[in-house]
Amino acid sequence: MKPTDVRIADVACEYTDYQYRTPIKFGGVALDKATVLTVSVTLEGRGGTRTVGVGSMPLSNVWAFPSRALTYDQTLGAMKALVTAFRDTTAAHAGFGHPIELGHDLESQFLAHLAPVREAPGLTEPIPVLAALVSASPFDAAVHDGFGKLLGRSVYQCYGPEFLGGDLSPYLGSDFAGKTLDRYVLPAPKPRMPLYHLVGALDPLTPADVKAPVGDGLPETLGEWIRRDGLTHLKVKLNGDDLGWDVDRVVRVDAIAEEVNAARGVATWHYSLDFNERCQTVEYLLDFLRQLREKAPAGYDRVQYVEQPTARDLKANRQNVMHAAAKLKPVVIDESLVDLESLHLAREMGYTGVAFKACKGQTQSLLLAAAAQEMGLFRCVQDLTCVGRSLIHSAGLAAHIPGVAAIESNGRQYCPAANAGWDARYPGVFTIADGAMNTALLEGPGLGAG
């Protein structure tokens, strides 16, 4: 028990729908809209003082609940039903504690809702744990945000033994006896971080690729984006089932980047590659990397890491080990990472890096970041087309985890309308200059979004 402990006094939820400026492709499905969930949680301290914390996240059901049998509305409806259950469960939580303690306790209660929520509308598929984590993440974020606000400081300064009793062994096992969370979290954000710009599979690379100009004043082609924002990091979305197209796509991206950067006088830049788990086998990835190295050796050298190339169900695909691929480039687990067990399994299967996402929960992300640091894994923080408050959360997570060298953000490309009003409050966070985000601004109370 700590005098700074809080309890949950009230919970409220709100949805906002947005249309994308241009579509983005996830796992072979084009997406042109987003539903953002915002949660407000009233916290009460032991002395009776109250404050309101706020968390927000796009539900992104196409990514969190992919299905060939269920419609978009069905999977979104299932996640909204989870939100309703989670709201009631959160409001009913009576105990005091630190946000890590509350978040860890609530997560197990949230997961217990998966089967009943599925049965209610008669869904033909189980609801994935990942969908539950995404639906729950704004609740968890709101508690962390409110805790920091109640203390009048950044919540990233509130993870030491002064506020969180005990060590990390109850969450991460006996190897963490005597180790506290603050040793794995930076109390102040890195002041500046390179931004990973998404090159979607549907995005025009050159003027010849532009079939229907958007005409809203934002860049229409990759070269225009690089010049406007001074980009030095590009994340390239690939298909995973068309080797020739995938290799050619990266070769073309590299050629454009070389031309634009030569004119800018920039000599160093980087790529990450995202197959959205569509590669059927690891041999596909190995063939891809070999062909890329043959056709564009400099482009191959610029690849910083590869995101989870094969299916997210690791237990059902134990044959897709990454040992050979990880000798060439870091291979990071993304969609599969839902708990400590999946992290250990991924490491056993040869993954050498971890992609954290704010949409999986602040509590889980920080705990698994501690585990990943002890394992010596490559670390990155991934985006979920986060906008507004959720981008502040995602960027803050990246800026406070040691070893994360760059930040991903694509809301400004696909859903700029949802960022309206935030640019003026956080200059350099929502508008990029010299290829980097001004993360020094992310040090306000709570999660930093005001």
C-alpha positions in Angstrom: 0.0 0.0 0.0 1.2 3.5 -0.9 -0.3 6.8 0.0 -0.3 7.7 -3.7 -2.6 4.7 -4.6 -5.8 5.5 -6.5 -9.1 3.8 -7.1 -11.5 4.0 -10.0 -14.5 6.2 -9.2 -16.2 6.6 -12.6 -15.8 5.6 -16.3 -17.2 7.1 -19.5 -16.7 6.1 -23.2 -17.1 8.0 -26.5 -16.7 7.0 -30.1 -15.7 9.2 -33.0 -15.7 8.1 -36.7 -13.3 9.4 -39.3 -12.8 8.9 -43.0 -9.3 8.4 -44.3 -7.8 10.8 -46.8 -6.5 7.8 -48.7 -6.9 4.1 -48.0 -4.3 2.0 -46.3 -3.9 -1.8 -46.8 -3.7 -4.2 -43.9 -3.1 -7.9 -44.7 -4.6 -7.6 -48.2 -7.6 -5.5 -47.0 -8.0 -1.8 -48.0 -9.2 0.3 -45.1 -10.6 3.9 -45.6 -12.1 4.7 -42.2 -11.4 4.6 -38.4 -13.4 4.5 -35.2 -11.6 6.1 -32.3 -12.5 5.1 -28.8 -11.9 7.7 -26.0 -12.2 6.7 -22.4 -12.4 9.1 -19.4 -11.7 7.6 -16.0 -12.3 9.5 -12.7 -9.6 8.5 -10.2 -9.7 9.1 -6.4 -6.7 9.2 -4.2 -6.6 7.9 -0.6 -7.2 11.4 0.6 -10.3 11.8 -1.5 -8.8 14.1 -4.2 -10.1 13.3 -7.6 -9.0 13.9 -11.2 -9.9 12.6 -14.6 -7.5 10.7 -16.9 -8.2 10.2 -20.6 -7.1 7.5 -23.0 -7.8 7.1 -26.7 -7.1 4.6 -29.4 -8.4 3.7 -32.9 -10.1 0.3 -32.6 -8.6 -0.8 -35.9 -10.6 -4.0 -36.1 -9.2 -5.0 -39.5 -5.8 -5.4 -37.9 -6.9 -6.6 -34.4 -9.7 -8.9 -35.6 -8.9 -10.0 -39.2 -11.5 -12.3 -40.6 -12.4 -13.7 -44.0 -15.8 -14.9 -42.7 -17.0 -11.9 -40.7 -17.8 -8.5 -42.0 -16.1 -5.2 -41.0 -19.2 -4.3 -39.0 -19.4 -7.6 -37.3 -15.8 -7.4 -36.0 -16.1 -3.8 -35.1 -19.4 -4.6 -33.3 -17.7 -7.4 -31.3 -15.0 -5.0 -30.2 -17.6 -2.4 -29.2 -19.3 -5.1 -27.2 -16.0 -5.8 -25.4 -15.7 -2.1 -24.7 -19.1 -2.1 -23.0 -18.1 -5.1 -20.9 -14.8 -3.5 -20.1 -16.4 -0.3 -19.0 -18.6 -2.1 -16.5 -15.7 -4.2 -15.2 -13.5 -1.1 -14.8 -16.2 0.9 -13.0 -16.8 -2.0 -10.7 -13.2 -2.3 -9.6 -13.1 -1.3 -6.0 -9.5 -1.6 -4.9 -6.8 1.0 -4.5 -3.4 0.6 -6.3 -0.9 1.9 -8.7 -1.8 1.9 -12.4 0.5 -1.0 -13.1 -1.3 -3.0 -10.3 -4.7 -2.0 -11.5 -3.9 -2.6 -15.1 -2.5 -6.1 -14.5 -5.5 -7.0 -12.4 -8.0 -5.7 -14.9 -6.4 -7.3 -17.9 -7.3 -10.8 -16.6 -10.8 -9.7 -15.9 -11.1 -8.2 -19.4 -10.0 -11.4 -21.1 -12.7 -13.4 -19.2 -15.2 -11.5 -21.3 -14.0 -12.9 -24.7 -16.1 -16.0 -24.7 -19.4 -14.5 -23.4 -19.2 -11.5 -25.8 -18.6 -13.9 -28.7 -21.6 -16.0 -27.8 -24.0 -13.1 -27.6 -24.3 -12.3 -31.3 -23.3 -15.8 -32.3 -20.0 -15.0 -34.0 -18.6 -17.9 -36.0 -15.0 -17.1 -34.9 -13.4 -16.6 -31.5 -12.5 -13.0 -30.7 -8.7 -12.7 -30.7 -6.8 -11.6 -27.5 -5.3 -8.9 -29.6 -8.8 -7.4 -30.2 -9.4 -7.4 -26.5 -6.1 -5.6 -25.8 -6.8 -2.9 -28.3 -10.3 -2.4 -26.9 -9.0 -2.3 -23.4 -6.0 0.0 -24.0 -7.8 3.3 -23.6 -9.1 2.3 -20.2 -5.5 1.4 -19.1 -4.1 4.6 -20.6 -6.7 6.7 -18.8 -5.7 5.3 -15.5 -2.0 6.0 -16.1 -2.9 9.4 -17.4 -5.0 10.3 -14.4 -2.4 9.0 -11.9 0.2 11.3 -13.3 -2.2 14.2 -13.3 -3.2 13.6 -9.7 0.4 13.9 -8.7 1.1 16.8 -11.1 3.9 15.1 -13.0 4.6 12.9 -16.0 3.4 9.4 -15.3 6.8 8.2 -16.6 8.3 9.6 -13.4 5.9 7.5 -11.3 7.1 4.0 -11.9 9.7 3.8 -9.2 9.4 2.2 -5.7 8.2 5.5 -4.2 4.9 4.9 -6.1 4.9 1.2 -7.2 5.6 -1.2 -4.3 7.6 -4.4 -4.7 9.6 -5.6 -7.6 8.7 -6.9 -11.1 8.7 -10.6 -10.2 4.9 -10.9 -9.8 4.6 -9.8 -13.4 7.7 -11.1 -15.1 8.9 -14.0 -13.0 11.7 -14.7 -10.5 14.4 -13.3 -12.8 13.1 -9.9 -11.9 13.3 -10.3 -8.2 14.7 -7.0 -6.7 14.3 -5.2 -10.1 11.9 -2.2 -10.3 10.2 -0.8 -13.3 11.8 2.6 -13.2 15.2 1.1 -14.2 13.6 0.3 -17.6 11.8 3.6 -18.2 13.3 7.0 -19.0 11.8 9.6 -16.7 12.2 12.3 -19.4 11.4 11.8 -23.1 14.1 11.7 -25.6 14.0 15.2 -27.0 13.9 14.3 -30.7 13.3 11.1 -32.6 13.4 10.2 -36.3 10.0 9.5 -37.8 9.2 6.3 -39.8 6.9 7.3 -42.7 4.7 4.6 -44.1 4.9 3.7 -47.7 1.6 1.8 -48.1 1.1 -0.8 -50.7 -1.5 1.4 -52.4 0.5 4.7 -52.1 1.7 6.3 -55.3 5.5 6.5 -55.6 5.8 8.7 -58.6 3.5 11.2 -60.4 2.7 8.4 -63.0 1.2 6.3 -60.2 -1.3 9.0 -59.2 -4.6 8.0 -60.8 -6.9 10.2 -58.8 -5.2 13.2 -57.1 -6.5 14.0 -53.6 -5.9 17.6 -54.2 -5.9 18.7 -50.6 -2.5 20.3 -50.5 -0.7 17.4 -48.9 1.9 15.4 -50.8 0.6 12.9 -53.4 3.8 10.9 -54.0 6.7 9.5 -52.0 9.2 12.0 -53.3 7.0 14.9 -52.3 6.7 13.5 -48.8 10.4 13.0 -48.4 11.1 16.5 -49.6 8.4 18.2 -47.5 9.1 16.4 -44.2 12.9 15.8 -44.7 12.3 12.0 -44.1 15.1 9.7 -43.2 13.1 6.6 -42.2 10.7 4.8 -44.5 8.5 1.8 -43.5 7.5 -0.1 -46.6 4.3 -2.2 -46.6 4.7 -5.4 -48.7 2.3 -8.1 -49.9 4.0 -11.3 -48.7 2.5 -13.4 -51.5 4.0 -11.9 -54.6 7.8 -12.1 -54.4 8.5 -10.2 -57.7 6.2 -7.3 -56.7 7.6 -7.1 -53.2 11.2 -7.0 -54.4 10.4 -4.5 -57.1 8.5 -2.3 -54.6 11.5 -1.9 -52.4 13.8 -1.4 -55.3 11.6 1.4 -56.6 11.3 3.0 -53.2 15.1 2.9 -52.8 15.6 4.5 -56.3 13.2 7.4 -55.4 14.9 7.9 -52.0 18.3 7.9 -53.6 17.3 10.5 -56.2 15.6 12.8 -53.7 18.2 12.5 -51.0 21.0 13.1 -53.5 19.4 16.5 -54.3 19.0 17.1 -50.5 22.6 16.2 -49.7 21.5 13.4 -47.4 23.7 10.4 -47.3 22.1 8.1 -44.6 18.5 6.9 -44.3 16.8 3.7 -43.3 13.9 1.3 -44.1 11.8 -1.1 -42.2 9.8 -3.8 -44.0 6.3 -4.9 -43.0 4.8 -8.0 -44.6 1.8 -7.9 -42.3 2.4 -11.6 -41.5 1.5 -12.6 -45.1 4.5 -14.7 -45.9 3.5 -18.3 -45.9 7.0 -19.5 -45.0 10.3 -18.0 -43.8 11.8 -19.2 -47.0 9.8 -16.5 -48.8 11.5 -13.8 -46.6 14.9 -15.4 -47.2 14.4 -15.3 -51.0 13.2 -11.8 -50.7 16.2 -10.6 -48.8 18.6 -12.4 -51.2 17.0 -10.9 -54.3 16.9 -7.4 -52.7 20.6 -7.6 -51.9 21.3 -8.6 -55.5 19.2 -5.9 -57.2 19.8 -3.1 -54.7 22.7 -3.8 -52.4 22.6 -0.3 -50.9 18.9 -0.6 -50.4 19.4 -3.9 -48.6 22.0 -2.3 -46.3 19.4 0.4 -45.4 16.9 -2.1 -44.0 17.0 -1.6 -40.3 14.6 -4.4 -39.4 11.8 -6.7 -40.6 8.4 -6.8 -38.9 6.7 -10.1 -38.2 6.6 -11.7 -41.7 4.6 -14.9 -41.0 1.4 -15.8 -39.3 0.6 -14.4 -35.8 -0.3 -17.7 -34.3 3.2 -18.9 -33.3 2.0 -22.1 -31.6 0.3 -23.3 -34.8 3.3 -22.3 -37.0 6.3 -23.5 -35.0 8.0 -24.5 -38.3 8.4 -20.8 -39.2 11.5 -20.1 -37.1 13.4 -16.9 -37.8 17.0 -18.0 -36.9 18.3 -17.8 -40.5 16.5 -14.6 -41.3 17.5 -12.9 -38.1 21.2 -13.5 -39.0 20.6 -11.1 -41.9 18.3 -8.5 -40.3 16.6 -8.1 -36.9 13.1 -9.7 -37.1 10.6 -8.3 -34.7 7.5 -9.8 -33.2 4.4 -7.6 -33.6 0.9 -9.1 -34.0 1.9 -12.2 -32.0 3.0 -10.2 -28.9 0.1 -10.4 -26.5 1.7 -11.5 -23.2 4.9 -12.7 -21.6 4.4 -16.2 -22.9 4.3 -15.1 -26.5 7.5 -13.1 -26.0 9.3 -16.1 -24.7 8.0 -18.3 -27.5 9.0 -15.7 -30.2 12.5 -15.5 -28.8 12.7 -19.3 -28.8 11.6 -19.3 -32.5 14.4 -16.9 -33.5 12.8 -13.5 -33.3 15.5 -11.0 -32.3 13.3 -7.9 -31.8 10.1 -6.6 -30.3 7.5 -4.1 -31.6 5.6 -2.4 -28.9 2.3 -0.7 -29.4 0.3 1.6 -27.2 -2.8 -0.1 -28.4 -1.8 -3.2 -26.4 -1.9 -1.3 -23.2 0.4 1.0 -21.3 0.8 -1.5 -18.5 1.6 -4.5 -20.7 3.9 -2.4 -23.0 6.1 -1.2 -20.1 6.3 -4.6 -18.5 7.2 -6.4 -21.7 9.7 -3.6 -22.5 11.5 -4.4 -19.3 11.6 -8.1 -20.2 12.8 -7.3 -23.7 15.6 -5.1 -22.4 16.8 -7.9 -20.1 16.7 -10.3 -23.1 18.8 -7.8 -25.2 16.2 -7.7 -28.0 16.0 -5.0 -30.6 13.2 -2.6 -29.7 10.8 -0.4 -31.7 7.4 1.2 -31.1 4.8 0.7 -33.9 1.9 2.9 -34.9 -1.8 2.0 -35.4 -2.6 5.1 -37.5 -2.8 6.9 -34.1 -4.3 10.3 -34.2 -4.8 13.1 -31.7 -4.5 12.0 -28.1 -3.6 8.4 -29.1 -0.5 9.7 -31.1 0.7 11.6 -28.0 0.4 8.3 -26.1 2.2 6.3 -28.7 4.9 8.9 -29.2 5.4 9.2 -25.5 5.8 5.4 -25.1 8.5 5.4 -27.8 10.3 8.4 -26.3 10.5 6.8 -22.8 11.6 3.3 -23.7 15.4 2.9 -23.8 16.8 1.6 -27.1 13.9 2.8 -29.3 15.6 4.8 -31.9 12.7 6.0 -34.1 9.0 6.6 -33.9 6.3 5.5 -36.3 3.4 7.8 -37.1 1.1 7.8 -40.2 -2.0 9.5 -39.0 -0.8 12.7 -40.7 -0.8 10.8 -44.0 -4.1 8.9 -43.9 -6.3 10.7 -41.4 -5.1 14.3 -40.9 -8.7 15.5 -40.1 -8.5 13.7 -36.7 -5.4 15.8 -35.8 -7.1 19.1 -36.2 -6.4 21.4 -33.3 -3.5 19.3 -32.0 -0.9 20.8 -34.3 -0.9 24.2 -32.6 -0.7 22.6 -29.1 2.2 20.3 -30.0 4.3 21.9 -32.8 6.7 19.4 -34.2 4.7 16.3 -33.0 1.9 16.3 -35.6 3.9 18.3 -38.2 7.3 16.8 -39.0 10.5 18.8 -39.9 13.9 17.4 -40.8 12.5 13.9 -40.6 12.1 14.0 -36.8 9.4 14.5 -34.2 9.8 17.0 -31.4 9.3 14.5 -28.5 10.6 17.0 -25.9 7.1 18.4 -25.7 5.8 15.1 -24.3 6.6 15.7 -20.7 3.4 17.2 -19.3 1.3 15.7 -16.5 0.0 12.2 -17.0 0.6 10.8 -20.5 1.4 14.3 -21.7 -1.7 15.1 -23.7 -3.1 17.7 -21.4 
